[in-house]
Amino acid sequence: MNQINNIWKMTLENVSKSHIIYPRRPIGMLTIFRLGLFNLGLGLMAVLTLAVLNRVMISELGIPATITGGILATSLFVSPARVWFGQLSDSKPILGKHRTNYVRLGTVILGLAVFLAVQIVWQLGAVVEANGGWQWNSQTIGWSALLSLIMAIYGLGVSCSSTPFTALLVDITEESRRSKLIAIVWSMLMVGIVIGGVTGSIVFKKIEAAGVAAGNIPLEILQPPINSVFSFVPFLVLALALIATWGIEKKYSRFSSSIQSDRDDSISLSRALRILTTSRQTGIFFAFLSLLTIGLFMQEAVLEPYGGEVFGMSIGETTKLNSFWGMGILLGYSVTGFLIIPALGKKLTTKIGCILVALSFSLIITAGFTQQPKMLQLAVLLFGITAGITTVGGISLMLDLTAAKTAGTFIGAWGLAQAMSRGLATFIGGVILDIGKGIFDVPLISYSLVFAIQAVVMVLAIVILERVNVQEFKDNTSKALSTVMEGDLDG
């Protein structure tokens, strides 16, 4: 038996250095841009759910920010499913595909869910309007619960699609090329957000043309243009997912290698979780990702209302803030993936990005004192640039802290950290805003409280980042994989 174990150890070491660690064919730039179309679709969806819906629910329908944030965050609180979907994509292919068909299935689910969500929002808005404002009763509780359920299903769809998609990126690239891949693919996510923001502002001009002031728009004017967007975009997103993933797995993925044929029986969920939890670096990086995500996204449910209440911006103008943020991130992504990371390294780049993000929140607060929309747009643009630097650095580290043999499970764990934290951030942002409004009479101070706390969280993230060590993670995970497999052989 010891001889068998020694052979297994040698096999693991040789496999880690063999050709299967690299794609069977080098992946070209056009293919990378095609992969990015999937993220472009997710960007469009993000604008619908966390820009349009949250602004409509808070500012136009009079639903409290805490309730709105909690409902929208439900889609992120189901993120423990990411680990499960990641492991399923590792071990249980759908129609012969480990990643691709999970991506497509999840896209169908999230498209149906987002269409149903907006229909329920109208029902909830009608009840609030009939009551003359928000009141706790059986109708508001019932519609809120149903909307939360639909948003949870939406979150499951995102988990089912995005986790295997990110694992696919690990499957098809070697470590040295990932920063450029991330810069392009995640830039496409921001392209989707920019397109969604611009399109949304155009669509909402129909609302503004009716001559109704923002914050006092009746349902019969809101519904037609918003329904048209929420009906068309899900079909577009599905088409983009099909184009993005067509033929990729078969042509480039390591899962196509015959040496992976015994993988289904070798890495079960329990075994994968044992490998996942062996290195202390897993916990350290999980904590860092959580704080980083909270620091970046606490403003997600309050930025558009901030533009409306403090700056007097219309619904179209606040939706367009996503475009300024997206353009900033695009610039940050491009510069970081191709210039900054090669020059400074991933960890230092991420640290600098965190510092700049904290400083950018002070600019957003300062813009509020001017009450000039252009100042807010500039501050949001700068926030986008710094967030782009931080995101590319963080995601590059994330993919380095991912074991290739259990890529789906690790990506699921990192996705869990990000999604749970993003959901928590969205909810906390709404709660802090409501608390601030209860304490302060000036809206600017209430919103500034949210941004100031975000800056503090970014500083805490830097403290945790100092303890992240990629080489320690790789050494520990390699030993853990060998130990788990040896234990299974020993029976």
N, C-alpha and C positions, 0 to 999 in steps of 0.2 A: 504493500500500500504506500510506503514511503517513496518507492520508486515512481509510482503513479503520480504522487503529489509533486515530486521534483520535476517530472515531465510536464505537469500542468503549470508549474511556476515558470519553467523555461518557455512554454508555449505562450503564456500571458506576456512575458517580456518580449518575445519575438514578435508577437502579434502587434504589440504597441508600437513597434518600429517598422512594421511591414507596410506593404503597399495599401492595405485596407484603411489605414489612417487617413489616406488622401483620396480625393475623388478619382474615379477612373478616368475622367477627362477634365482638363482645366476649364473652369467656368468663365465664360466671356462676359464682357461688360453689357452687351445687349441682353443676355440672359439674366444678369443681376437686375437690370432695370425692369425686365419683365416680372421677376419675382417681386419687385417693389410695388407692382400693381395691387397685390393683395393688401399691403399696408395702406396704399392710397384709399382703397375701399373702407378700411377700418377708420381712416381719418375722416371720411365723409360721415360715417356713422357716429363718430365722436361728436361732431358738430351738431348732429340731430339730437343726440341724447343729452349731452352735458352743456350745450350752448343754447340751442333753441328751446328745448323743453324746460330747462331750469329757469330761463328768463321769462317764458310764458307763464309758468306756474307761479313764480314769485311776484313778478311785477304786474302781470296782466290779469291773473286769476285770483290774486290775493291769498295764495296758500303760503303759510309761514315757511321761512327758509329752513328751519329745523326739520319740518315735515318733508319738504321737497328734497333736501339733502339726504335725509334718511331713506326716502323711497328710491332715489337715483343710485344711492350707494348700495342698495340691495344687489345690484348686478355685480358688484365687486366682492360682496361678502360671501358669495358662493364659490369664491376662488380656491378653497381647498380641493375642489374638483379638478383643478389644474394638475395636481400631482397624479391623480387617478387617470386623467386623460393622457398625460405624458407617459405614464407607465403602460397604458393600453396601446398607445402608438408604438412603444418599444416592443411589445410582446404579442399583440393581437391585430394583425393587419386586416383591413377591410378590403375585400376583393383583391387581395394580393398586394395592397399598398399600405406601408406602415404609417405614412404621413399624409399623403395627398387626399385620400378620401375622408379622413377626419377633418381636414381643412374645409372641404366642400360641404360635408354634413353640418358642421358648425355654422357655416355661412348661411345656409338655408334656415336654420333655427333662429339665428339672431335677426335675420331679415323679417321673418314672420312676427317675431316678438316686438320689434320696434314699430311695426305697423299697428299691431294691436294696442301697444302702449299709448299712442297718441289718441286713439279712439276712447280709451278709458279716461285720459286726461280731460277730454271734453265733457264727459259725464260728471267727473268730479268738479270741474269748473262750473257746470250748470247748477249743481247742488249748492256750491259756495255762493253763487250769484243769487239763487233763490232765498238763501238764508241771510242775505245782506252782509256777508262776510264769513270768515272761517268760524265754524262751530263744531264742537265734538258731538256727533250724534251717530246713529246707526248707519246713515247713508254715507257720511264722510269717512267713517271707519271702514265700511264695507268696500267702497271704491278705492280707498287708499291701500287696503290689504290686497285687493285684486291687482292693482297697479304694481305693488311690490312683488307679487308673485310673477307677473309678466316680466318685470325687470330682472328677477332672479333667473328666469328661463333665458332671457337675453344674455345674462352673464354666463350661463352654462354654454350657450352657443359660442360666445367669445372664447371661453376656455377651451372648448372642443376644437376650435379652429386655430387660434393663435399659438397655443402651446406646441402642437405638432409642427406648425409652420416654423417656429423658431428652432425647434429640434432639427428640422430639415436643413436649416442653415448651418448647423453644426455638422450634419452628415455630409454636406457637399463642399466644405471648405477646410483648409488647413489654417492653423493659428496665425501664421504670418500675414494672411490676407484678410483677416476678419474685420479689422478696423475700417478698411475701405468698403467692404461689403455692408457693414453696419451703417456707415455714413450714407450710402446710396439707398439702401432699403428703408432705413428709418427716415431719410429725407422724403421719400415717397409718402410716408405717413403724414408728414407735414404738408406736402403738396395737396393731399386730400383735405386736410384741415383748411388750407388756404382757399382751395376751390369751393369747399363747403361754405366758408365764411363769405366769400364774394357772391356766390350763388344765392345764399340766404339773404344777403343785403338787397340783391336785385329783386328777389321774390317779395320781400317785405315792403318794397316800395309801393306795391299794390295796396298794402294796408295803409301806409302813410298817405297815399293819394286820396284815401277816403276822408282825409282831413280830421282824423281822430287822434288826439294826443296820446302818446305812449303812457302806459299805466292806466288807461281808461278805455281800452279797446274792447268792444262787445264781441261775444263769441261768434256771432254770425259773420263778422268781418274777418276774424282770426282764422276760422276753420278752413275756408276754401284753399287759400294759397299754401297753408301748412300741410293740409291733407294731400295736396298734389305732390309736394316734396317727399313726404313720408310714404307715398305710394310708389314713386318712381325709383328712388335711391336704392331700396333693397334689391331690386332686379339688377341695377347697375353694379352693385357690389358683388353679387353672385357671378355676373359675367366677368368681372375683373379677377375674381378668385379662380375661375376656370382657366382664363388665359394665363394667369401667373403660374399656375402649377402644372400646366399641360406638359407631360413628358419629362419633367424635371427629375422626379424620383428614379425613374427607370434608367435615365441616361447618366446621372451624376452621383446618386446616393450610394454610400457604402453598404446600405442594407441590401443592395442587389448582389453583393458578393456571396458566394456559396459558403464562405466560412461563417456567415451569420445564420446559417440555416438551423443551427441548434440553439440559437439565442432564445427562442420562445420558451423553451423548457429550462433554460439556464438562469434567466433573470426574472423571477417572479416579483410581485409588488413587495412582499415581505423582505426578500433578499435585497432588492433595490433600496428600500428604506434603511436597511442595515448599513449599506454602503454610504448612503446619503448622510447618516447621522454619526459616522465614525470620526470624521475630522472636526476639530473645534473651529476650524476656519469656516465650515458651513454655517455654524451659528453666528459667527462674527459677521460674515458677509450678509447673512439674512437680516441681522440687526441694522447693518449699514444701509442696505437696500430699502428697508422699511422706513428709516428716518429720512433718507433721501427722497423717497416718494411722497411722504407726508409734507416735507418741506417744499416740494415742487407743486403740489396739487391742492393745498388747503384753500387756495383762492378760486378753484375751478367752479364752484357753485355760486361765488359771490362777485366775480369780476364783472360780468354783464350787468347785474343789478347795481354795482358800484358806478359804472358808467351812466346808468339811468338816473339814479338818485342824486349823485354828487355832481355830475357833469351835465345832467339834463339831456343826455343823448337819446336818440330814437332807437327803436328795436332793431332797425337795420344797421345803425351805426354801432351798436354794442355787439351785434353778431359779427360785424366786420373786424372787431378787435381780434378775433381768432385769426384773421388773415395777417395782421401785423405780428402777432405772436408766432404764427407759422412761418412767415418770411424770416423772422429773426432766427428761429430754430434751424431753418434750412441753411442759412449762412453759417450758424454755429456748427452744424453737422459737417458741412463741406470743409470748412477750415480745420476742424478737429481731426476728422478721419484721414485727411490727406497731408496735413502739415503739422499740427500740434502734437498729436500722439507719436508720430515717427520721430519728432524732435525731443519731446519731454518724457515720453512713456505714458502708459495708461493710468497709473496710480497718481502721479503728480498732476496730470491733466485733469483728472477727476477732482482732486483737492482744490486746484485753482478755480475750476468751474463752480464748486460749492461756495467759495468765498465771493465770487462775482455774483452769484444768484442772491446771496444775502444782501449785497450792496444794492442790487437792482430793486429789491423791495422797498428800500428807502426812497428810491426815485419814484416809485408808484405812489407812495404816501405823499411825497413832496408835490407831485402833479395834482393831487387832490386840493391842495391849498390854492393852486392857481385857477382851478375849475375850468381850465382850457382843454377841450377834447384833444387837440393836437399834442399837448404835453403828455396826456395819458397814452396816446398812440405811440409816441416816441419811447416812453417808459416801458410799455408792453413789448415793443420791438427789441429793446435792449435786454429785457427779461428773457425774451425768446432766444437771443444769441447766447446768453450765459447758460440758459437751460439746455441748449443744444450742445454746448461744450461738455457740460456735466453728464448729459444723457449718453453721448457717444463713449465717453470715458468709462462710465458705469457699466454700460452694456458690454463693452469690450472686456472689462474685468469679469463680468458675469459669464460670458462664453468661455473665458479661460478657466473659470472655476466650474467647469462642467465635464464630468467623466464621459468619454465617448461611448463606452459600453452601456451606459444608462443615461444617455443624453436626454431622453424624454422626461425621465423622472426628475433629473436635476433642473431642467428648464421649467418643469411644473412647480418645483419648490421655489425657484426664483420668481416665477410668475405669481405664485401664492403670496410671496412677500410684497411684491409690487401691487397686486390687485387688492389684497386685504388692506394694505396701507393707503392705497388710493381711495378705497371706499371709506376708510376711517377718516382720511383727510377731508373728503367731501362732506361727511357728516359733521366732523368737528368744526369745519369752516362755517357751516350753517349755524351750529350751536353758539360759537363764539360771536358771530354776527348778531344773533338774537339777544345774547347776554349783553353785548355792547349797546344795543339799541335800548335795552331795559335800564342801563346805567346812565348812558349819555344821551343828551337831547340832540346833539349834532351828528348826523349820519357819517360824516367824514371820520370822526373819531372811532366810531364803531367798526368801520371798514379797515381803518388803519391798524386797529388792534389785531385783526386777522393777519395782515401782512407782516406786522412786527413779530408775531409769534412764529411765523414761517421762517423769518431770518434767524431766530434763535435755534430752531430745529436744524437748519442747515449747518450751523456751527457745531451742534452735537454730532451731526453726521460725520464731520471732519474728524472729530475725536475718535470715532469708531473706525473710520477708514485707515487711520494710522496703524491699526492692528491687523489689517488684511495682508496675508502673505500667500501669493499664488503657488510658490514652489512647495511650501509646507502642505498646502491642500493637495497638490498632485502626488506628493510622496505618500501622504496618509491614505488617499483614496486608492492608489495603486496597491498598497499593502492590504487595504480592506477588501478589495475585489479578490485578491489572491486568497485571503483568509476565508471569505465567504464560500468561494468555490471549493477550497480544500475541505471545509466543513461538510459541504454537500457530498463530496466524494467519499469522505469517511463514513457518511451515512448517519 
